[in-house]
Amino acid sequence: MYNGREADGRESLIRVLDRRELFEPLEAMINSLLARYGLYPYMAGVDDTATTADALLYELHRPLDYDNDVVLHRVQADIYRRILDGESIILSAPTSFGKSLVLDAVAASGRFENIAVVVPTLALIDETRKRLSRLRDTYKVITHPSQTLDERNILVMTQERLLDVAELPRLDLFMIDEFYKLDSRNEENRPVLLNHALHRLMTHSRAFYMAGPNVRDLAAALPAQFTATFTSTDFKTVVSNLRVMPKPARGDEIAALVEVCRELEGPTLIFCSSPEKTRKVAEALLTAGLGDQSPEMAPVATWVAEEYHPDWLVARALTNGVGIHHARLPRWLGQYTVGAFNSGILQFFVCTSTMIEGVNTSAKNVVVFDHKIKNRNIDYFTYSNIAGRSGRMRQHFVGEVIVFREPPAEELPIVDVPVYNQASDTPLSLLIQLSDEELTEESKRRLEGMLANATLPLAVLRESRGIDPERQLALAREIARMAPSEAVLLAWNGYPTWEELLACCQLIVTHLRPIRGRENGVSSARQLTFRLRLAQTTQGDVRQLVNNELSGTSSTTRDDPDAAVEEVLGFLRQWVGFDMPRLLSCLQRVVNHVLPQRGIARRANYSPYVAACESMFLPAHVALLDEFGMPPSLVDKLRPHLPPAGSGIDAVLAEIRRLDVKSLQLDQTEQSLFDELRRTI
């Protein structure tokens, strides 16, 4: 191994670790090789079998003020020390590298007073919050912009939430996890907001740490005042075997998958292209009798059946050792399913691309069943992120990756950072957030052309972050042309009537959020209005909404409980909880600027309705505690003991810490969930 390439030698050594029991007489030699290759976390019996030099190296790779059993590998330790020394690092490393552990160890050192961590999903907020909760005696971990700052804070937020923080503290360090999402070439809205968040963080922090997988380089130079080192490494702590299966005949794909799964041992993750495909795969696994009975999951499956629908496949799958995960699931259920898979209760985990954005799993096997996402072939970067989920440090040294076609050609991306690169196609919604001094000459000309005859001032356009300013201007022009009787319908306060909401939805889908086909149950402004009104009148009760979906004469999900549940959940999550709050807020700003110019004195105030949308019209605290892993039925038991509706997150969490558990009369599963929440807040 010493004569080969470093990576080859390390891989061979990891394969030895997979059969370590066969090499027990050679433990001293194995420890020496582990030290040679920088795999210090895998050294065992150091006091008895390691040389003095190797034992010293082992101890030198312990992070400061962290758990005694945590030792960093060589490259982790290098990144860790450089961050502690104040260096800014941009790290590209394999999935198994342990990028998050570096952040945790840096925070545990106590050298930084305020840290911000930007993650791409709410699921990652929860995972990161739980990891960092161990530091709650040193830091306040803040996950929502409404929370108050303490003396020492770690902010863990998505880019949207970070931008909603009224005033950031002076930061000593910020981290952007999955930094490749800065590139806006494949998606516009969220990368624009991430770039805006990066721009804001750069003005508040002395140093940064960006981490992500499988990136060749950054396309843009960072500001001169920030000297950063781009570090790309192939240092892996697990290895994988690749099996390319024969391409099955058309129509036999799922049968071929089932046969592969029969042969696999250990926890298996199956990647699918869509929620609909996860259902087909999970149903096939259950029909084939794969997956072990999971009595531990019975109470949760009962909750799922009662809360959503008794025939929803997700509930039946859970009791038979099969987990399903995609973006439409309630957050508490997604978190619980990941936890059950990682703890070995579930044998199969059927998921979409939601699981390749940094959430950690303990899969030994990864089956790439689909090779497309949204009708586009996955590229090597995405394939590597999926395949990189096979194997888990200290659990599965050698993973298995099974594919049904040859992997894409190896080509790693160069990540564009449009806030600094400012190419000719950089979104205008990003450029308007920058000062004149930060704009290139070309960017200035583009903005000047747009603003030459603008009907809205720059300040109004800037407030609606991430929304195309040209769309906002077109919206303003239409409102300026509307008949007074139509325009006055936009100037409502509190909660809208049917006519008022329809008027808003028509403008939204025409200008701000065009609908392509059918998106999460919506294909028109009238349908959006109808579904919003129904969600409001039912207080977001999924079971009622599903029953309505199943009984509707024109419903595309009639007599299909799986499709009905997931369409309702998708509508609530995407349209109600995410899209409508920001779109209505944008519309309100435009309305309140244009109507006074037309002599209409009434002002719009959508804030109460926007707040109700953000909580998906659910009763008090349900949406909030869903994010913290609490199912609705458990929140119902907690509600009498919690502060009234409208109380801040800090007040709710403080009361949960004080609750007398015995008075709650929780069953065993509820008790477990409640204890987990209290342990991590």
C-alpha positions in Angstrom: 0.0 0.0 0.0 2.9 2.4 0.6 4.0 2.2 -3.0 0.6 2.9 -4.5 -1.3 6.1 -4.7 -2.4 7.6 -1.4 -6.1 7.2 -2.2 -5.7 3.6 -3.3 -3.7 2.7 -0.2 -6.4 4.3 2.0 -9.1 2.4 0.2 -7.3 -0.9 0.7 -6.9 -0.2 4.4 -10.6 0.6 4.8 -11.4 -2.7 3.2 -9.2 -4.4 5.8 -11.2 -2.6 8.5 -14.3 -4.2 7.1 -12.9 -7.6 8.1 -10.9 -6.4 11.1 -11.7 -9.4 13.2 -9.6 -11.5 10.8 -6.5 -9.4 11.4 -6.6 -9.3 15.2 -2.9 -10.5 15.6 -1.9 -7.6 13.4 -3.7 -4.9 15.4 -0.4 -3.0 16.0 0.4 -2.9 12.3 -3.1 -1.8 11.4 -2.9 1.0 13.9 0.4 2.1 12.4 -1.1 2.0 8.9 -4.1 4.0 10.1 -1.8 6.6 11.5 0.2 6.6 8.2 -3.0 7.3 6.2 -4.5 9.8 8.6 -7.4 7.6 9.6 -7.0 8.3 13.3 -10.7 7.8 14.2 -10.4 4.1 13.3 -7.4 3.4 15.6 -8.3 1.0 18.3 -6.6 0.0 21.6 -4.2 2.9 21.2 -2.8 2.6 24.7 -1.9 -1.1 24.2 -1.0 -1.5 20.5 0.1 1.8 19.1 3.7 3.1 19.1 4.5 6.2 21.1 4.7 8.3 17.9 1.3 7.0 16.6 -0.3 7.4 20.0 0.9 11.0 20.1 -0.5 11.7 16.6 -3.8 10.2 17.7 -4.0 12.5 20.7 -3.0 15.5 18.6 -6.0 15.0 16.4 -8.5 15.4 19.2 -10.5 18.7 18.9 -10.4 21.1 21.9 -13.1 20.8 24.5 -15.0 18.1 22.7 -16.1 14.5 23.5 -13.3 12.2 24.6 -14.2 9.6 22.0 -14.0 12.1 19.1 -10.8 12.1 17.0 -10.5 13.9 13.7 -8.9 12.4 10.6 -5.9 14.1 9.1 -7.7 16.4 6.6 -10.5 17.2 9.1 -7.9 18.3 11.6 -6.1 20.5 9.1 -9.3 22.3 8.1 -10.3 22.6 11.8 -7.0 24.2 12.8 -7.0 26.6 9.9 -10.5 27.8 10.8 -9.5 28.3 14.4 -6.6 30.4 13.1 -9.0 32.7 11.4 -8.6 31.4 7.8 -11.6 31.3 5.5 -12.0 27.9 3.8 -14.0 26.6 0.9 -14.0 22.8 1.1 -15.0 20.3 -1.5 -14.9 16.8 -0.1 -16.7 13.4 -0.4 -19.9 12.8 1.4 -18.2 10.6 4.0 -15.6 13.2 4.8 -17.3 14.5 7.9 -17.7 18.2 7.0 -20.3 18.9 9.7 -18.1 17.5 12.4 -15.5 20.2 11.6 -18.1 22.9 12.3 -19.3 21.2 15.5 -15.7 20.9 16.8 -15.0 24.6 15.9 -18.1 25.7 17.8 -17.2 23.6 20.8 -13.8 25.3 21.1 -15.6 28.3 22.4 -13.4 30.7 20.4 -16.2 32.3 18.5 -19.0 34.3 20.1 -21.4 34.4 17.2 -21.7 31.9 14.3 -24.2 31.6 11.5 -24.9 28.4 9.6 -26.9 28.5 6.4 -28.4 25.1 5.3 -30.6 24.4 2.2 -33.6 22.7 3.9 -35.6 22.8 7.1 -34.7 19.1 7.6 -31.1 20.2 7.8 -32.0 22.9 10.3 -33.4 20.3 12.5 -30.4 17.9 12.1 -27.9 20.7 12.8 -29.9 22.1 15.7 -29.9 18.6 17.4 -26.2 18.2 16.9 -25.4 21.6 18.3 -27.8 21.4 21.2 -24.9 19.8 23.2 -23.5 23.4 23.3 -26.6 25.0 24.8 -24.7 26.0 27.9 -22.3 28.0 25.8 -24.5 29.2 22.9 -28.1 29.9 22.2 -29.0 27.9 19.0 -31.4 30.1 17.0 -33.4 28.6 14.1 -36.1 31.3 13.4 -35.8 35.0 12.8 -38.3 35.8 15.5 -36.1 34.5 18.3 -34.1 37.0 20.4 -30.3 37.0 20.4 -28.3 36.1 23.5 -24.7 37.0 24.3 -23.3 34.0 22.3 -25.4 32.6 19.5 -25.3 30.1 16.7 -27.9 30.9 14.0 -28.9 27.8 12.0 -31.2 28.9 9.2 -32.1 28.6 5.5 -31.2 31.5 3.3 -34.8 32.8 3.5 -34.8 32.8 7.2 -31.4 34.4 7.5 -32.5 37.3 5.3 -35.6 37.8 7.5 -33.4 38.4 10.6 -33.9 42.1 11.3 -30.3 42.7 12.6 -27.5 40.2 12.5 -25.0 40.2 15.3 -21.3 40.8 14.5 -20.3 37.3 13.4 -16.9 35.6 14.0 -17.7 32.9 11.5 -20.3 31.8 9.1 -20.8 28.5 7.3 -22.7 27.8 4.0 -23.4 24.1 3.8 -23.9 22.6 0.3 -22.3 25.8 -1.2 -22.8 24.5 -4.7 -26.3 25.8 -4.4 -25.0 29.3 -4.9 -25.0 28.5 -8.7 -28.2 29.8 -10.3 -27.8 28.2 -13.7 -30.2 25.3 -13.0 -32.6 27.2 -10.6 -33.2 30.8 -10.0 -35.2 31.7 -6.9 -33.4 30.0 -4.1 -29.9 30.4 -5.4 -30.6 34.1 -5.8 -31.6 34.3 -2.1 -28.5 32.2 -1.1 -26.3 34.7 -3.0 -28.0 37.5 -1.2 -27.5 35.8 2.1 -23.8 35.3 1.3 -23.5 39.0 0.4 -25.1 40.0 3.7 -22.9 37.6 5.7 -19.8 38.9 4.1 -20.5 42.3 5.6 -21.0 40.9 9.1 -18.3 38.2 9.5 -14.6 38.0 9.8 -14.2 34.5 8.4 -16.2 31.8 6.7 -16.3 28.1 6.0 -18.2 26.8 2.9 -18.5 23.1 2.4 -20.0 20.8 -0.2 -19.3 17.7 -2.2 -17.6 17.0 -5.6 -16.9 20.5 -6.8 -13.9 21.3 -9.0 -13.7 25.0 -8.3 -15.4 28.4 -7.9 -15.9 30.4 -11.1 -15.9 33.8 -9.4 -13.3 35.6 -7.3 -14.5 36.5 -3.8 -14.2 40.1 -2.6 -10.7 41.3 -2.1 -11.2 41.8 1.7 -11.9 38.1 2.0 -8.9 35.9 1.4 -10.1 32.3 1.1 -8.5 29.0 0.3 -10.3 26.6 -1.9 -9.5 23.0 -0.8 -10.5 20.0 -2.8 -9.9 16.6 -1.4 -10.8 13.0 -2.2 -10.2 11.9 1.4 -12.8 9.2 2.2 -13.6 7.4 5.4 -15.7 4.7 3.7 -15.5 3.0 0.3 -18.0 1.6 -2.1 -18.4 -1.3 -4.5 -20.2 -0.4 -7.8 -22.5 -3.0 -9.4 -23.9 -2.1 -12.8 -26.9 -4.3 -13.4 -28.2 -5.3 -16.9 -30.8 -2.8 -18.1 -34.2 -4.4 -17.6 -36.7 -4.7 -20.4 -39.3 -1.9 -20.6 -42.0 -2.5 -18.0 -39.7 -4.9 -15.9 -37.8 -2.2 -14.1 -39.5 -2.6 -10.7 -39.4 -6.4 -10.9 -35.6 -6.2 -11.5 -35.3 -3.8 -8.6 -37.1 -6.2 -6.3 -34.8 -9.1 -7.3 -31.8 -7.0 -6.5 -33.2 -6.0 -3.1 -33.8 -9.7 -2.2 -30.0 -10.2 -2.3 -29.0 -7.2 -0.3 -28.0 -7.3 3.4 -28.1 -4.3 5.6 -29.9 -1.0 5.4 -30.7 0.0 1.9 -31.5 3.4 0.4 -33.4 3.4 -3.0 -33.3 6.6 -5.0 -36.4 7.5 -7.1 -37.2 10.4 -9.3 -40.5 11.5 -7.8 -42.9 10.9 -4.9 -45.1 8.9 -7.3 -42.2 6.6 -8.1 -41.4 6.1 -4.4 -45.0 4.7 -3.9 -44.6 2.2 -6.8 -41.3 1.0 -5.4 -42.5 0.7 -1.8 -45.6 -1.1 -2.9 -43.5 -3.6 -4.9 -41.3 -4.2 -1.9 -44.3 -4.9 0.4 -45.9 -7.1 -2.2 -42.7 -9.1 -2.5 -42.6 -9.5 1.3 -39.3 -7.6 1.7 -38.7 -5.6 4.8 -39.0 -6.9 8.3 -42.1 -6.4 10.5 -41.5 -3.4 12.7 -43.6 -3.5 15.9 -41.9 -0.3 17.2 -43.4 1.6 14.3 -47.0 0.5 15.0 -47.9 3.5 17.2 -46.5 6.0 14.6 -48.3 4.1 11.8 -51.5 4.4 13.7 -51.0 8.2 14.1 -50.3 8.5 10.4 -53.4 6.6 9.5 -55.6 8.6 11.8 -54.2 12.0 10.9 -54.0 11.6 7.2 -55.8 8.6 5.8 -56.0 4.9 6.9 -55.1 3.7 3.4 -52.1 5.9 2.9 -49.2 3.6 1.9 -46.7 5.4 4.1 -48.4 4.0 7.2 -48.6 0.5 6.0 -45.0 0.6 4.8 -43.7 1.8 8.2 -45.0 -1.3 9.9 -43.3 -3.5 7.4 -39.8 -2.1 7.6 -40.0 0.3 4.6 -39.6 4.0 5.0 -40.7 6.6 2.3 -39.2 10.1 2.2 -39.9 13.0 -0.1 -40.6 16.7 0.1 -44.4 16.4 0.6 -44.2 14.5 3.9 -45.0 16.4 7.1 -41.7 17.4 8.6 -42.1 15.5 11.8 -42.8 12.3 9.8 -39.8 12.9 7.6 -37.5 13.3 10.6 -39.0 10.3 12.4 -38.5 8.1 9.3 -34.9 9.1 8.9 -34.3 8.4 12.6 -35.9 5.0 12.4 -33.8 4.1 9.3 -30.6 5.2 11.0 -31.4 3.2 14.1 -32.0 0.0 12.2 -35.7 -0.3 12.6 -36.4 0.2 8.9 -34.5 -2.0 6.4 -35.5 0.0 3.2 -35.6 3.7 2.7 -37.2 4.8 -0.5 -36.6 8.5 -1.2 -36.3 11.3 -3.8 -33.6 13.9 -4.1 -34.6 15.4 -0.8 -32.1 13.0 0.8 -29.1 14.1 -1.2 -29.0 17.6 0.3 -26.8 16.9 3.3 -29.1 14.9 5.6 -27.1 12.0 6.9 -28.3 8.4 6.8 -26.7 5.1 7.8 -27.3 3.2 4.5 -24.9 0.4 3.6 -26.5 0.0 0.2 -27.6 2.6 -2.3 -29.7 1.6 -5.3 -30.0 4.3 -8.0 -33.3 3.1 -9.5 -34.0 6.2 -11.5 -31.4 8.2 -13.5 -33.5 11.3 -14.1 -34.8 14.2 -12.0 -37.6 16.2 -13.5 -37.1 14.5 -16.9 -33.4 15.4 -17.0 -30.6 12.9 -16.8 -28.7 13.2 -13.6 -25.2 14.4 -14.1 -22.0 13.0 -12.5 -22.2 15.6 -9.6 -25.8 14.5 -8.6 -24.9 10.8 -9.2 -21.9 11.2 -6.8 -24.1 12.8 -4.2 -26.5 9.9 -4.3 -23.9 7.2 -4.5 -22.0 8.9 -1.7 -24.7 7.9 0.7 -23.5 4.3 0.7 -21.4 3.3 3.7 -21.2 5.1 7.0 -18.2 5.9 9.2 -17.8 3.3 11.9 -20.9 1.5 10.8 -20.4 0.3 7.2 -16.8 0.6 6.1 -17.7 -0.8 2.6 -20.9 0.2 0.9 -22.6 -1.1 -2.2 -23.9 1.1 -5.0 -26.2 -0.6 -7.5 -27.2 1.1 -10.7 -29.2 0.0 -13.8 -27.1 1.9 -16.3 -23.5 3.0 -16.5 -22.8 6.1 -14.3 -22.5 9.4 -16.0 -19.1 10.5 -17.3 -16.9 11.9 -14.6 -17.1 15.7 -14.8 -17.2 17.8 -11.7 -18.8 21.3 -11.9 -17.3 24.7 -11.5 -19.7 26.6 -9.2 -20.7 30.0 -10.3 -21.3 32.7 -7.6 -23.4 35.2 -9.5 -23.3 37.9 -6.8 -19.6 38.3 -7.5 -19.3 37.0 -11.1 -22.2 39.1 -12.4 -22.4 37.5 -15.9 -24.9 38.8 -18.5 -27.5 36.4 -17.3 -27.2 37.1 -13.5 -30.8 37.5 -12.3 -31.9 41.1 -11.9 -33.5 40.2 -8.5 -30.0 39.7 -7.2 -28.4 42.7 -8.8 -30.9 45.1 -7.3 -29.7 44.1 -3.8 -26.2 45.4 -4.5 -24.9 49.0 -4.2 -23.5 50.9 -7.1 -19.9 50.3 -5.9 -20.5 46.5 -6.0 -22.0 46.4 -9.6 -20.0 45.9 -12.7 -20.5 48.3 -15.6 -22.6 45.8 -17.5 -24.8 45.2 -14.4 -25.3 48.9 -14.0 -26.4 49.3 -17.6 -28.9 46.4 -17.2 -30.4 47.9 -14.0 -30.5 51.4 -15.5 -32.4 50.0 -18.5 -34.9 48.3 -16.3 -35.4 51.3 -14.0 -35.5 54.0 -16.6 -39.3 54.1 -16.7 -40.0 52.1 -13.5 -43.3 52.5 -11.8 -41.9 51.3 -8.5 -39.0 52.8 -6.6 -35.9 50.7 -6.0 -36.6 50.4 -2.3 -39.9 48.7 -3.0 -38.4 46.3 -5.5 -35.6 45.4 -3.0 -38.1 44.5 -0.2 -39.4 41.5 -2.2 -36.2 39.6 -2.2 -35.8 36.9 -4.8 -38.8 38.0 -6.9 -37.9 39.2 -10.4 -38.2 43.0 -10.4 -39.4 43.0 -14.0 -42.4 40.9 -12.9 -43.0 43.3 -10.0 -43.0 46.2 -12.5 -45.4 44.4 -14.8 -47.7 43.8 -11.8 -47.6 47.5 -10.9 -48.5 48.5 -14.4 -51.5 46.2 -14.4 -52.7 47.5 -11.1 -52.4 51.1 -12.4 -54.6 50.2 -15.4 -57.3 48.4 -13.4 -60.8 49.9 -13.0 -61.3 51.5 -9.6 -63.9 48.8 -8.7 -61.3 46.1 -9.4 -58.4 47.9 -7.8 -60.2 48.4 -4.5 -60.6 44.6 -4.1 -56.8 44.6 -3.5 -57.0 46.9 -0.5 -58.3 44.4 2.0 -57.2 44.1 5.7 -56.9 41.0 7.8 -58.6 38.1 6.0 -59.9 38.4 2.4 -63.3 37.6 1.0 -63.6 35.2 -1.9 -63.6 38.0 -4.4 -60.6 39.8 -2.8 -58.5 36.6 -2.6 -59.4 35.7 -6.2 -58.3 39.1 -7.4 -55.0 38.6 -5.7 -54.5 35.1 -7.0 -55.2 36.2 -10.5 -52.5 38.8 -10.3 -50.1 36.4 -8.6 -50.3 33.7 -11.2 -50.3 36.1 -14.1 -47.2 38.1 -13.0 -45.4 36.8 -10.0 -45.8 33.0 -10.0 -46.9 31.6 -13.4 -48.3 28.0 -13.2 -46.9 25.4 -15.6 -49.5 22.7 -16.0 -50.6 21.4 -12.6 -48.4 22.2 -9.6 -49.2 20.7 -6.2 -52.9 20.5 -7.0 -53.2 23.9 -8.7 -53.6 24.7 -12.3 -55.3 28.1 -12.3 -55.9 31.2 -10.1 -59.5 30.1 -9.4 -58.4 26.7 -8.3 -55.7 28.3 -6.1 -58.3 30.5 -4.5 -60.7 27.6 -3.9 -58.0 25.5 -2.2 -56.8 28.4 -0.1 -60.3 29.0 1.2 -60.9 25.3 1.9 -57.6 25.1 3.8 -58.6 28.1 5.8 -62.1 26.9 6.7 -60.8 23.4 7.7 -57.9 25.0 9.8 -55.5 23.0 7.7 -57.0 19.7 8.8 -55.3 17.3 6.4 -57.8 14.5 7.0 -60.7 16.7 6.0 -58.9 18.1 3.0 -58.1 14.5 1.9 -61.7 13.4 2.2 -62.8 16.4 0.2 -60.2 15.5 -2.4 -61.4 11.9 -2.6 -65.1 12.9 -2.9 -64.6 15.6 -5.5 -66.3 14.8 -8.8 -63.6 16.6 -10.8 -60.6 15.6 -8.7 -57.7 14.0 -10.4 -57.0 12.1 -7.2 -60.5 10.7 -6.8 -60.5 7.1 -5.3 -56.7 7.3 -4.9 -55.8 7.9 -1.2 -52.1 8.0 -1.8 -52.3 10.7 -4.5 -54.9 12.6 -2.5 -52.9 12.7 0.7 -49.7 13.8 -1.1 -51.4 16.4 -3.2 -53.0 18.0 -0.1 -49.6 17.9 1.7 -47.8 19.3 -1.3 -50.3 22.1 -1.6 -50.1 23.0 2.1 -46.3 22.9 2.2 -45.5 24.6 -1.1 -48.4 27.0 -1.9 -49.8 27.8 1.6 -46.7 27.7 3.8 -44.0 28.9 1.3 -45.3 30.6 -1.9 -48.3 32.6 -0.7 -46.7 34.4 2.2 -43.9 35.9 0.1 -46.1 36.5 -2.9 -48.9 38.2 -1.0 -46.3 40.3 0.9 -44.9 41.4 -2.4 -48.3 42.2 -3.8 -49.2 44.2 -0.7 -46.1 46.4 -1.2 -47.0 47.1 -4.8 -50.6 47.8 -4.0 -49.7 50.2 -1.3 -47.4 52.1 -3.6 -49.7 52.2 -6.7 -53.2 52.8 -5.2 -52.4 56.1 -3.5 -51.1 57.4 -6.8 -54.6 56.6 -8.2 -56.3 58.5 -5.4 -57.4 55.4 -3.6 -56.8 56.1 0.1 -57.4 52.6 1.5 -54.2 50.6 2.3 -53.8 46.9 2.1 -52.7 44.9 5.2 -52.4 41.2 4.5 -50.2 40.5 7.5 -52.8 38.5 9.5 -53.6 36.3 6.6 -49.9 35.9 5.6 -49.2 34.8 9.2 -52.0 32.2 9.0 -50.6 30.9 5.7 -47.2 30.6 7.2 -48.7 28.3 9.9 -50.7 26.5 7.1 -53.9 27.6 8.9 -53.2 25.0 11.6 -54.1 25.5 15.3 -51.6 27.2 17.6 -48.1 25.8 17.7 -48.8 22.8 15.4 -46.7 24.1 12.5 -44.0 25.3 14.8 -43.6 22.0 16.7 -43.9 20.0 13.5 -40.5 21.5 12.6 -39.2 20.2 16.0 -40.4 16.7 15.3 -43.8 16.8 17.1 -46.8 15.1 15.4 -50.2 17.0 15.6 -51.7 14.5 18.0 -48.9 15.1 20.5 -49.1 18.9 20.1 -52.8 18.6 20.9 -51.8 17.0 24.3 -49.2 19.7 24.9 -51.3 22.7 23.8 -53.2 23.2 27.2 -49.8 23.6 28.9 -48.3 26.0 26.3 -48.5 29.8 26.0 -51.4 31.2 23.9 -51.3 31.6 20.2 -49.0 34.3 19.0 -46.4 33.6 21.7 -42.9 33.5 20.3 -40.9 30.4 19.8 -38.6 31.1 22.7 -41.7 31.2 25.1 -43.1 27.9 23.7 -39.7 26.1 24.0 -39.1 27.5 27.5 -42.5 26.2 28.7 -41.8 22.8 27.2 -38.5 22.6 29.2 -40.6 23.3 32.4 -43.4 20.9 31.7 -44.2 18.2 34.2 -44.0 15.1 32.0 -46.2 13.0 34.3 -49.1 15.3 33.9 -49.2 14.8 30.1 -50.2 11.1 30.1 -48.1 10.2 27.1 -47.8 6.8 25.7 -44.4 5.2 25.2 -43.8 6.6 21.7 -45.1 10.0 22.6 -42.8 10.0 25.6 -39.8 9.1 23.4 -40.6 12.0 21.0 -41.1 14.4 23.8 -37.9 13.4 25.6 -36.0 13.8 22.3 -37.3 17.3 21.9 -36.5 18.3 25.5 -33.0 16.9 25.1 -32.2 19.0 22.1 -33.7 22.4 23.0 
